Amino acid sequence: MAEFSIIDHYFNRQTIASSDVNIVDLGVGDDSAVLTPPPQQQLVICTDTLIAGRHFPLNTSPHAIGWKSVAVNLSDIAAMGAKPQSILLALSLAQIDHDWLTGFSQGLYDCCDQFGVSLIGGDTTQSPHLTISVTALGWIETGHAITRSGAQVGDYICVSGTLGDAAYALHNLGHPLQQRLDYPTPRCSLGQQLKGLASSMIDISDGLAQDLGHILKASQVGAQIQLDQLPISETLRILPQEKQWQHALAGGDDYELCFTINPQNYKKLLQQQSDVNITNIGQITQQSALTFVQNGVDHLLQFNGYQHFA
């Protein structure tokens, strides 16, 4: 099967996501997609690349790979407070496997359908290794993007969901928590809900400590994390405490949102309904350091999140 036959057979579904109305003028099948920007909106765009054996275990199901390749990008869009709208796919394959392509494309479209997103173009090519690059596009009202650089001294530090489950699953393949590794849930609704409330935000892909560190650097502030307030699942609570902290702070692959918010806006947020639990885990400080506290006692923790080329 040639390149264009692959596209036509697996990636040329004509259904249009709900968010595409009056936006996508031309999608899959031409040299480029054509979009009409909504009035008074800015384009938010991001790209993530997944490589077999590095970003997912080699025996991961093709459906899960398809889902995750979309979800991790939508998580970046959510971290800006934007509404995801469409994706582009660049897929490099060693060989044509029709069963694999069927599962992968179904997983990709299942995630797109879940979050109102359309595939509008991309590329396929042959390569020695399976490599998947997805570019996601979203929209946000002009001037309302939530960046990493807005944290202020006194802001609360909050996270969505639970932390460390995916990292635990990576070392315990076959455990029920592998769903958290294979099928991350981008917090798209929460991201949009935080517009006008959060002062800064980032998605947790490389571990809380490392990703929060990006906010601290961009905002030129410090932070104090209360270790007893970390949202850790019941499964992980059976582990030794240091192991719990390691998974939660440095495990990565959580794809939860970490954001800062002033106390007044935090009260407003708690009065609203959300589709995911939100936990206050600490506070922004003047001191330019990240410190960890339990019962008033400082803990010196040296956890490194995921890094490429390390």
Secondary structure, DSSP 8 states (H G I E B T S, - for coil): --HHHHHHHHS------GGGTTTEEE-TTSSS-EE---TTEEEEEEEEEEEBTTTB-TT--HHHHHHHHHHHHHHHHHHTT-EEEEEEEEEEESS--HHHHHHHHHHHHHHHHHTT-EEEEEEEEE-SS-EEEEEEEEEEETT----SS---TT-EEEEES-SSHHHHHHTSTTSTTHHHHHS----HHHHHHTTTTEEEEEEESS-HHHHHHHHHHHHT-EEEEEGGGS---TTGGGS-HHHHHHHHHH-----EEEEEE-HHHHHHHHTS--SS-EEEEEEEESSSSEEEEETTEEE--------TT-
